[in-house]
């Protein structure tokens, strides 16, 4: 009988080279993205601490010869009889009313498209998808002509009413409602005698809260940063949002004539206008994160 020697067992080591390279590449891309988005904010914060001379004579990502942040802030809120405060309040009004209204309409429409069947439902949904593809700038002139025909230009409604419509918000809520609101739960409520409105108000809204906050945040940022629509709709400086108001100050600074000191004022005003958005995200980010991830999690 031939006895064969025992072969040495070879322990296979899993190859992690590919996954390690992918992880390293992903990490690098994440850090590049972080730097890309944070550098402008850092530059804006540092530039707001400089006066006009240091703004053009010192390195952009480092402080100047003095710390003029509080002086610049004081000038922002005192220039032109403190009109910046009015612009900031206008922006809060436009953004909050538009965001809340758009979130409410998108929630009702998305819920109806996801949970009810009616004639023309598919056509309505595809129209909404098509509206998502149309850029807002392409609709600015037709919107202006429409509002001009009913004498609503140069009013707060010229900015608020277009902001109440969010096709992307409707699409998002339709997808979210289809995943988060269980049909069996609605049937149980119907068996208990609840009407459709009561089901929506007591069950649907609670389950859709993360998605509602997500749409609200998206529309809040979109309206807050909107520039072109208020520019063509509004003529009175007292109705300007901060985007249009700061642009007018920038034009005054660029035209010269002793107005160049406004450069530091415009940058400081930009920093002040960003802070409410930062606070909003920090306050609502837990709802926002859960709203983005809920569609991919199933119980």
C-alpha positions in Angstrom: 0.0 0.0 0.0 1.4 3.3 -1.0 1.2 6.0 1.6 0.9 9.5 0.2 2.3 12.3 2.2 -0.2 14.7 3.6 -0.4 17.9 1.6 0.0 21.1 3.5 -3.3 22.8 3.9 -3.3 26.2 2.4 -5.3 28.9 4.1 -6.9 31.2 1.5 -6.5 34.8 2.4 -9.4 36.8 1.0 -8.2 39.4 -1.5 -9.0 42.8 -0.2 -6.8 44.8 -2.5 -9.7 45.8 -4.8 -12.0 46.7 -2.0 -9.2 48.7 -0.2 -8.5 50.6 -3.4 -12.2 51.4 -3.9 -12.5 52.5 -0.2 -9.4 54.7 -0.5 -10.7 56.2 -3.8 -14.1 56.9 -2.2 -12.5 58.5 0.8 -10.4 60.8 -1.4 -13.5 61.8 -3.4 -15.4 62.5 -0.2 -12.7 64.8 1.1 -12.4 66.5 -2.3 -16.1 67.2 -2.2 -15.9 68.5 1.4 -13.1 70.9 0.5 -14.9 72.0 -2.7 -18.0 72.9 -0.8 -16.3 74.3 2.4 -13.6 76.5 0.8 -16.1 79.1 -0.5 -17.8 79.3 2.9 -14.4 79.7 4.7 -13.4 82.4 2.2 -16.7 84.2 2.8 -16.3 84.1 6.6 -12.7 85.3 6.4 -13.5 88.0 3.9 -16.2 89.4 6.1 -13.6 90.2 8.8 -11.7 92.5 6.4 -12.2 96.1 5.4 -12.2 97.0 1.7 -8.4 97.7 1.5 -7.5 94.4 3.1 -10.0 92.6 0.9 -7.9 93.3 -2.2 -4.4 93.4 -0.7 -4.3 90.3 1.4 -4.5 86.5 0.8 -8.1 85.4 0.4 -7.9 82.5 2.8 -6.3 84.3 5.7 -7.2 87.3 7.9 -6.2 90.9 7.1 -4.5 93.5 9.2 -7.5 94.0 11.4 -10.7 92.3 12.6 -13.6 94.3 11.1 -16.4 91.8 11.3 -18.6 93.7 13.8 -18.0 97.0 12.0 -19.1 95.4 8.7 -22.2 93.9 10.3 -23.1 97.2 11.7 -22.7 98.8 8.3 -24.8 96.1 6.7 -27.7 96.8 9.0 -27.4 100.6 8.9 -26.7 101.2 5.2 -29.6 102.9 3.3 -31.6 103.3 6.5 -31.3 99.7 7.5 -33.0 98.3 4.4 -31.1 95.0 4.7 -33.3 94.1 7.7 -36.3 94.6 5.4 -34.7 92.4 2.7 -34.0 89.7 5.2 -37.5 89.7 6.6 -38.9 89.6 3.0 -36.7 86.6 2.3 -37.9 84.8 5.4 -41.5 85.5 4.4 -41.1 84.3 0.8 -39.1 81.2 1.8 -41.2 80.1 4.7 -44.6 80.6 3.1 -43.5 79.0 -0.2 -41.8 76.1 1.5 -44.8 75.3 3.8 -47.3 75.7 1.0 -45.3 73.7 -1.4 -44.8 70.9 1.1 -48.5 70.8 1.9 -49.6 70.7 -1.8 -46.9 68.2 -2.7 -47.9 65.9 0.2 -51.6 65.9 -0.7 -50.9 65.4 -4.4 -48.2 62.7 -3.9 -50.4 60.9 -1.4 -53.3 60.9 -3.9 -51.2 59.7 -6.8 -49.7 56.9 -4.7 -52.8 55.6 -2.8 -55.8 56.2 -5.1 -56.7 55.0 -8.6 -58.5 57.4 -10.9 -58.9 58.1 -14.6 -55.9 59.9 -16.1 -53.6 59.1 -13.2 -50.8 58.0 -15.3 -51.1 61.0 -17.6 -51.0 63.4 -14.6 -47.9 61.7 -13.2 -46.1 61.9 -16.5 -46.9 65.6 -16.8 -45.4 66.1 -13.4 -42.3 64.2 -14.4 -42.0 66.4 -17.5 -42.4 69.5 -15.4 -39.4 68.4 -13.3 -37.3 68.5 -16.4 -38.2 72.1 -17.2 -35.7 74.6 -15.6 -37.3 77.4 -13.6 -35.5 80.1 -15.6 -37.3 78.9 -18.7 -40.6 79.6 -17.0 -39.7 83.0 -15.6 -40.7 85.1 -18.5 -44.1 83.3 -19.1 -44.7 83.6 -15.4 -44.0 87.3 -15.5 -46.4 87.8 -18.4 -49.1 85.8 -16.6 -48.8 87.8 -13.4 -48.6 91.1 -15.3 -51.9 90.3 -16.9 -53.6 90.1 -13.5 -51.7 93.0 -12.0 -49.7 91.0 -9.4 -46.2 92.1 -10.4 -44.3 94.1 -7.8 -46.2 92.4 -5.0 -45.3 89.7 -2.5 -47.6 87.2 -4.3 -45.4 87.4 -7.4 -42.7 85.6 -5.5 -44.8 83.4 -3.2 -47.3 81.9 -5.6 -44.8 80.4 -8.1 -42.9 79.0 -5.1 -46.0 77.0 -4.0 -45.6 74.7 -7.0 -42.9 72.0 -6.7 -43.1 69.2 -9.3 -40.1 67.5 -7.8 -41.7 67.7 -4.4 -44.8 66.0 -5.8 -42.7 63.2 -7.4 -40.7 62.7 -4.1 -43.9 62.5 -2.0 -45.5 60.1 -4.5 -42.6 57.7 -4.2 -42.3 58.2 -0.4 -46.0 57.7 0.2 -46.0 54.5 -1.9 -43.3 53.0 0.3 -44.2 54.3 3.8 -48.0 54.2 4.0 -49.2 50.6 4.1 -52.4 49.8 2.3 -53.4 47.3 4.9 -53.2 50.0 7.6 -55.6 52.2 5.5 -58.0 49.3 5.0 -58.0 48.7 8.8 -58.9 52.4 9.3 -61.7 52.1 6.8 -63.1 49.1 8.5 -63.1 51.0 11.8 -65.2 53.7 10.1 -62.6 56.4 9.4 -63.1 58.5 6.3 -60.4 59.3 3.7 -59.7 62.7 5.1 -59.3 61.4 8.6 -57.0 58.6 7.4 -54.9 61.2 5.7 -54.7 63.6 8.6 -54.2 61.0 11.4 -52.3 58.2 9.7 -50.8 59.5 6.5 -49.3 62.8 7.8 -47.6 61.0 10.7 -46.0 58.5 8.4 -45.1 61.1 5.8 -43.5 63.5 8.2 -39.8 62.8 7.2 -40.7 63.2 3.5 -42.7 66.4 4.2 -39.7 67.9 6.0 -37.4 66.9 3.1 -39.6 68.7 0.6 -39.9 71.7 2.9 -36.1 71.9 3.1 -35.6 71.6 -0.6 -38.1 74.3 -1.3 -36.9 76.6 1.5 -33.4 76.6 0.0 -34.7 77.0 -3.6 -36.8 80.0 -2.6 -34.2 81.5 -0.4 -31.6 81.4 -3.2 -34.0 82.4 -5.9 -32.7 85.5 -7.8 -34.0 85.7 -11.3 -37.7 85.5 -10.6 -37.7 88.3 -7.9 -35.5 90.3 -10.2 -38.0 90.5 -13.0 -41.1 90.5 -10.8 -40.2 93.2 -8.3 -39.5 96.9 -8.9 -39.7 98.3 -5.3 -36.5 98.0 -3.3 -38.7 97.5 -0.1 -39.9 94.2 -1.6 -36.5 92.8 -2.6 -35.2 89.6 -1.1 -31.5 89.5 0.0 -30.4 88.0 -3.3 -31.6 90.9 -5.3 -30.8 93.5 -2.7 -27.2 92.4 -2.4 -26.9 92.2 -6.2 -28.0 95.9 -6.4 -25.3 96.8 -3.8 -22.8 94.9 -5.8 -23.7 96.8 -8.9 -23.3 100.1 -7.0 -19.9 98.9 -5.8 -18.8 97.9 -9.3 -19.8 101.2 -10.8 -17.3 103.1 -8.7 -18.0 106.7 -7.7 -17.0 106.2 -4.1 -19.2 103.1 -3.6 -16.3 100.6 -3.7 -16.5 100.4 0.1 -19.7 98.3 -0.5 -17.6 95.2 -1.5 -16.9 94.3 2.1 -20.5 95.1 3.0 -21.9 92.9 0.3 -19.7 90.0 1.4 -20.7 90.4 5.1 -24.4 90.6 4.0 -23.9 87.4 2.1 -22.5 85.7 5.2 -25.4 86.9 7.3 -27.9 85.7 4.7 -26.4 82.2 4.8 -26.7 81.7 8.6 -30.5 81.2 8.7 -30.2 78.3 6.2 -27.4 76.7 8.2 -29.6 76.9 11.3 -32.5 75.4 9.4 -30.5 72.4 8.3 -29.0 71.9 11.7 -32.5 72.0 13.3 -34.2 69.7 10.7 -31.4 67.5 9.6 -32.5 64.4 11.6 -35.9 64.5 9.7 -34.1 65.2 6.5 -31.7 62.2 6.8 -34.5 59.8 7.7 -36.6 61.1 4.8 -33.8 60.3 2.3 -33.1 56.9 3.7 -36.6 55.6 4.6 -37.4 54.6 1.0 -34.5 52.1 1.1 -35.4 50.4 4.4 -38.1 47.8 4.6 -39.4 46.1 7.8 
